[in-house]
Amino acid sequence: MKSRVHPFFGILILLAVIGFFRELIENPINLLVIIGLSALLFYLVNNYMKSGRFLPGFQLKKPKQPTKMTKSVTRKTGHSPRKENPFRVIEGSKGKTKENKEKEPKMYQ
């Protein structure tokens, strides 16, 4: 089934085309300025809808935060290279006899 255009919209489109060509003949520079501004407005709105900013390429540069010192610089002398953890080792009894359990220390640091 072929879709038809309502006569009101057909007449409206015809009048818009006639007005466009009349304006193009009488004052082409004014028409080009209006088309250029409309294109710019469309571009800005389209960027805003996508990224939340009108011009995403032109962002203000924020000052850099001072960098923190690395661990090697802040490491105190005299410490062991291993990190000290508050964990303790729990010895299991699998495969060991009672004599071996009593000889080995229960907690390592």
C-alpha positions in Angstrom: 0.0 0.0 0.0 1.4 3.4 -1.0 1.7 6.0 1.7 0.3 9.4 0.8 1.3 12.8 2.1 -1.5 14.8 3.7 -2.4 17.8 1.5 -1.6 20.3 4.3 2.0 19.0 4.5 2.4 18.9 0.7 1.4 22.6 0.5 3.7 23.5 3.4 6.7 21.8 1.7 5.9 23.5 -1.6 5.7 26.9 0.0 9.0 26.3 1.8 10.7 25.3 -1.5 9.4 28.4 -3.2 10.6 30.6 -0.3 14.0 29.0 -0.4 14.5 29.7 -4.1 13.1 33.3 -3.8 15.5 34.0 -1.0 18.4 32.4 -2.9 17.8 34.7 -5.9 17.2 37.9 -3.9 19.8 37.7 -1.2 22.2 34.7 -1.5 24.7 35.9 1.1 22.0 36.2 3.8 20.8 32.7 3.0 24.3 31.3 3.2 24.8 32.9 6.6 21.6 31.4 7.9 22.5 27.9 6.6 26.0 28.2 8.1 24.7 29.3 11.5 22.1 26.5 11.4 24.8 23.9 10.6 27.0 25.2 13.5 24.1 25.1 15.9 23.3 21.5 14.8 27.0 20.5 15.2 27.1 22.0 18.8 23.9 20.4 19.9 24.9 17.0 18.4 28.2 17.1 20.3 26.5 18.2 23.5 24.0 15.3 23.3 26.9 12.8 22.7 29.5 14.0 25.2 27.9 16.5 27.5 30.1 19.3 26.3 29.6 21.7 23.4 33.2 21.5 22.2 34.9 18.3 23.6 38.2 19.1 21.8 38.7 22.4 23.7 38.9 21.4 27.3 40.6 23.6 29.9 43.8 21.9 31.0 43.9 21.3 34.8 47.2 21.9 36.6 49.0 18.6 37.3 49.1 17.4 40.9 52.6 17.0 42.3 53.7 13.4 41.9 54.2 11.3 45.0 57.5 9.9 45.9 58.1 6.3 44.9 58.6 3.6 47.5 62.3 3.3 46.8 62.9 7.0 47.7 60.7 6.9 50.9 62.1 3.5 52.1 63.9 3.9 55.4 67.3 2.4 55.8 67.8 -0.6 58.0 64.5 -2.3 57.1 64.4 -5.7 55.5 63.4 -5.8 51.8 60.3 -7.9 52.7 57.1 -6.4 53.8 56.2 -7.2 57.4 52.8 -8.8 57.7 50.9 -9.3 60.9 50.0 -12.9 59.8 51.3 -16.0 61.5 52.0 -19.4 60.1 49.8 -22.2 61.3 51.6 -25.5 61.1 49.7 -28.5 59.8 50.1 -32.0 61.2 49.8 -33.9 57.9 52.8 -36.1 57.4 54.6 -35.0 60.6 55.3 -36.9 63.8 54.9 -35.5 67.3 58.6 -35.2 67.7 59.0 -32.9 64.7 56.1 -30.6 65.8 57.7 -29.9 69.2 61.1 -29.0 67.8 59.8 -26.5 65.2 58.7 -23.1 66.2 55.0 -22.4 65.9 55.3 -18.7 64.9 57.5 -17.0 62.3 58.3 -13.4 62.0 
